[in-house]
């Protein structure tokens, strides 16, 4: 009885620690959804399509930037002068590249639309600056301030949109509203970050190679999941139809809330394991227990979503969604959640290349199985189940790697196995 009570208390403490990062992730997801709804209703189909492309650019840029700069803030010693200079140099370079790529994207979409080009280029830069502050707060495990900053961005952006709507909302006005929200958030965020985090922010190139050994693989890792999901959509469209793609996405939409929770847990785990590596006396989280709790919790909620797939599908998409498809996406997320603690533990030991290789095999295996099944005429509902099979390999392999490296920690080889 005492052991059971202790387990319950530990679970409650874990939920409290996860509540802020999960809430921050929920606010981020809600902001994206609100902006898309506003764009869809106010801009018309063609302009909404253009906005979707621009938003996709920001998401992709953030994923790569977070893998390279954001995770490095948590895992590497950001107060070391050489590492700090390399991080500042990498951030500045990324901002310049993002501005240029944003301008090219607008030209390809709309031609020489100068107001939109300037607005979106500025947005791309302040978006990454804001992401830098977010990742710094995550590295410090200051999730309460992170949540406050994310809520502030949502409120300011919506306030500007309300003002702009009085004279007719345009795509450029929507982009400007997002940029203003990001600028205000960055300004207040800088004031709330401890002063020691903002000292000696001079770019340096001496540590670029050392940084790239770790960060390059993390950035590559960050692209795997979006690329895999894009490839799945293409495969379903080629072997099936666009209607089948829509059904596949409808199934994902039903479990979107679970995705928010899993992502929030992931944002908490990496800095927690990184802190344990830097200060072993703090104790290392129990990877196996975390994996079981995350997977079981995700699967339990997924079963509820699958049981309610019909009405939830009607509510969210206007049409019922097969329960088997929703359950498949739930299993896929549960497998992904089960691997997060091991990923965090291994990456905290700077074994980013090893993590990337395992996830790459996982991705290729899942896509290969899906390709064969779809080519053979299988129904679209089998796709998430097949993707989960590749994920099972990653969970087992990363867990073994985490256990094997608990006694050998190659701190002197940031990117090596």
Buried (B, 14 or more C-beta within 10 A) or exposed (E): EEEEEEEEEEEEEBEEBBBBBBBBBBBBBBBBEBBBEBBBEBBEEEBBEBBEEBBEBBEBBBBBBBBBBBBBBBBBEBEEEBBBBBBBBBBEBBBEBBBEBBBEBBEEBBEEBEBBBBBBBBBBBBBBBBBBBBBBBBBBBBBBBBBBBBBBBBBBBBBBBEEBBEEEBBBBBBBBBBBBBBBBBBEBBEEEBEEEBEEEEEBBEEBBEBBBBBBBBBBBBBBBBBBBBEBBBEBBBEBBEEEBBBBBBBBBBBBEEBBBBBBBBBBBBBBBBBBBBEEEEEEBBEBBBBBEBBBEBBBEBBBEBBEBBBEBBEEEBEEEBBBBBBBBBBBBBBBBBBBBBBBBBBBBBBBBBBBBBBBBBBBEBBBEBBBEBBEEEBBBBBBBBBBBBBBBBBBBBBBEBBEEBEEEEEEEEBBEE
